Amino acid sequence: MIVYKVFYKDCYRKKIVLLGTLIERRKDLRGMSHQESGSKWAKFVFGDKVNDIKRIIVVPKEVKQTDNNGMIFSNN
């Protein structure tokens, strides 16, 4: 499972704003890297909420799920 934190670089306020978190459960990224897949998905989801989609920043994090209850214990 891959968790993407999506940020927006606001040049007017000179800060980076967290837009949201996207969770991707599929393992096959269809030939793209984690960064490319998350960036494409974030621009589609959050593109209408920002002025400039080129300022969207995506930070991928791969998480392993080890318990049947859905509890996440370790990450890479």
VENGIFEN-V228993 format. One line per field, one symbol per residue. phi: phi as a letter, one per 30 degrees, with the letter a starting at -180 (. if undefined). psi: psi as a letter, one per 30 degrees, with the letter a starting at -180 (. if undefined). A space follows every 10 residues. Layout:
BEGIN
phi = ???
psi = ???
END
This chain:
BEGIN
phi = .ccccccbdc ddchbccddl bccccdcdch icdddddddd dddddcddcb dbddcdcccd bdbccccddj dccbbc
psi = kkkkkklkjj fefhlkkkea kkkkfkfjgh glleeeeeee eeeeegeffl ejffgkkkjk kkkkjflffg kkell.
END
